[in-house]
Amino acid sequence: MTEPHVTHRLAAAVPSAGRLQVRNPFDLSVIAKVDVVDRAGVDAALRVAIGLFRDRDAWLPAHARVAILQRTAELMRERAEWLATEATHEGGKPLSDSRIEIARAIDGIHNCAELLRNERGAQVPMGATAASAGRLAFTTHEPIGPVVAISAFNHPLNLVVHQVGPAVAAGCPVIIKPAEETPLSCFHFIDLLREAGLPAGWAQALITDEIATAEALATDPRVALLTFIGSARVGWHLRSRIAPGTRCTLEHGGVAPVIVDRRVDLDEVVPALAKGGFYHAGQVCVSVQRVFADRVIAEPLAQALAGAGLSMRVGNPLSEATDIGPLIRPAETERVHAWVQEAVHGGARLLCGGDTLTETCYAPTVLVDPPDGARVSTQEIFGPVIAVYHYDDLDRAIQRANALPYAFQAAVFTKDLGTALRAATRLDASAVMINDHTAFRVDWMPFAGLRQSGLGTGGIPYSFREMQIEKMLVLRSTGL
């Protein structure tokens, strides 16, 4: 059977610079081929975007943007099961979880539309001095300009919604480069926006032929804002190369810490930690990775987590019975296994997992007390691996949790309010979940990596604000 050919979503006709095969990460079969563009394609997309932005008479009014977003959400709802299946097919997330992702994405589009109903400026006081008398001042908001978004594979539709949706709401032309592994959900979303009435140039999607071309897109001086979700190494490199005046937001990963007090109910804690650590095979930027447990509870907690991991079914993500799907590519499975083996050789106890099941499937793994210098203890593993560490002193556990150059979301489990507040106020994190796992998120809350984990604040309302400038108008009148 011939794989479908999916064209790139440039507003202007640009010759293809080649084609990229998109593979199902579970069985590595080719499911589609997509066009890629070279620098000429990138330049064409940027010319369209800057041309639209410079023509202020062509800007889409707020009511038109609201209508487009509402219609997009309606189309997504009508095709939700198909979108979930497509996302699972290309990204490997179990179908049950992809359905949740699509529901979140639809709600995210509604959130984008609602932002425009609540858009407001502020009055700037005048008249308090003789020099400011006879004046009225207030602020409004305008689109910042062309937005370039570079997205990640692990939530192939919802991450795109987080980057493109606010740009459409803010009135910014946007060019998005999805992950090479998962471009199809992005292309489908751009198609839905256009079907809902968005003129083609206001949202374009493309895949570049090489890394240098993607860098040229991100660092072009016509770009007003770069929004990047993905590798810290790549994100910080791009930030060092962006043009003067370009704003930048980065969302990378963490090595999420959890503090577990002795005063907990394991029947409540274990399911939350197992979900937070093994969900989507651990391929979540705030996935549970380092669990610091009071010595009294550490061993039974670790054994219970191992039992939870052993009970989870790993396999075809399109099966309703599957709990954990594949990693995105074979090289990631090999890397995760190498990190686990390094920890075991360094003295960690392996309670479950530690095995490659297929080229891309890895068994849910629980390690006890890996060395502090092991990569599972110091770097984001982005795989289905949870490490449990004993502690005798809470403050010392918090120091260990804070010892890395990454800080994103953290968690503490306890029935004691004082312990909860002490840990929450001392953990280096932008958000601390109390009695919930580190991967909890709703799409309207702030979502920010600190230190090397990111720059700026994500979350739909916060991205929307980043994509605007605040302009002040000062009226001078003898009538005042």
Buried (B, 14 or more C-beta within 10 A) or exposed (E): EEEEEBEBBBBBEBEBBEBBEBBBBBEBEEBBBBBBBBBEBBBBBBBBBBBBBEEEEEBBEBEBBBBBBBBBBBBBBEBBEEBBBBBBBBBBBBBBBBBEBBBBBBBBBBBBBBBBEEEEEEEBEBEEEEEBEBBBBBBBBBBBBBBBBBBBBBBBBBBBBBBBBBBBBBBBBBBBBBBBBBBBBBBBBBBBBBEBBBBBBBBBBBBBBEEEBBBBBBBBEBBBBBBBBBBBEBBBEBBEEBEEEBBBBBBBBBBBBBBBBBEBEBEEBBBBBBBBBBBBBBBBBBBBBBBBBBEEBBBEBBBBBBBBBEEBEBBBBBBEEBBBBBBBBBEBBBBBBEBBEBBBEBEBBBBBBBEBBBBBBBBBBBBBBBBEEBBBBBBBBBBBBBBBBBBEEBEEBBEBBBEBEBBBBBBBBBEEEEBBBBBBEBBBBBBBBBBBBBBBBEBBBEBBBBBBBBBBBBBBBBBBBBBBBEEEEEEEEEEE
